[in-house]
Amino acid sequence: MPPGYETSLMTYEQGRKRYGSLIRLKPEYEERYIILHRHTFPGVLERIRDSNIRNYSIFLRDGMLFSFFEYVGTDYAGDMEKIGADPVTRDWWKLTDPMQVPLETIGEGERWAEMPELLHRGEGNGPEHKPSAGALRFAYVAQGTSGSLSGKGFPGFLMDIGIQALSLYAKDDRLYIYLESTEIEPEKHQSNLEAGLERSCADWHPMREVFHTD
């Protein structure tokens, strides 16, 4: 999971800030990484929450990890310093860091590579927003840049079929999109969701969620 010592790009909406970042996962560690994140140290989860991180997911596809979370505090740098100083978290990183390979395009002080948010649509943290456990979560990746998104009706069509929030990011000629759905049947919703993504004129591929905490 993203260490607290990196610097990430943030966007604002009603006091909730969204962060997206990337790092590679060594293929020989994929199974171990997934199992490890199914049994995350309780102290790590407590520190994440105490540092005002919410709705935190990590997705995986083809050796790339895409993380998305929301920050609800007022001192991001200070909260990240607390994560970096936490002894339980540092022990956790001793297990996870050797499994990962930072991107060549990381900025100074980063381990996970920050991504600019190109687009956000949704309810924010208003009364209709049902983050994390109250919503289905999806992530997709596509080859391309923001210029690839020329499809008619994107992203409006997604909002019409029950997507309550989406955030779009770009890094190194790839697009990453995080979505939350109000639907309660994932299989029934999947075809409509992917039909909506096709309107963007990009070839989207689903990513697997391997970690989540509210």
Secondary structure, DSSP 8 states (H G I E B T S, - for coil): ---TTS----EEETTEEEEEEEEEE-GGGHHHHHHHHHT--HHHHHHHHHTTEEEEEEEEETTEEEEEEEE-SS-HHHHHHHHHH-HHHHHHHHHHGGGEE--TT--TT-SSEE--EEEEEE-TTSTT---GGGSEEEEEEEES-GGG---TTTTHHHHHTTEEEEEEEEETTEEEEEEEE--S-HHHHHHHHHHHHHTTTS-EEE-EEEEEE-
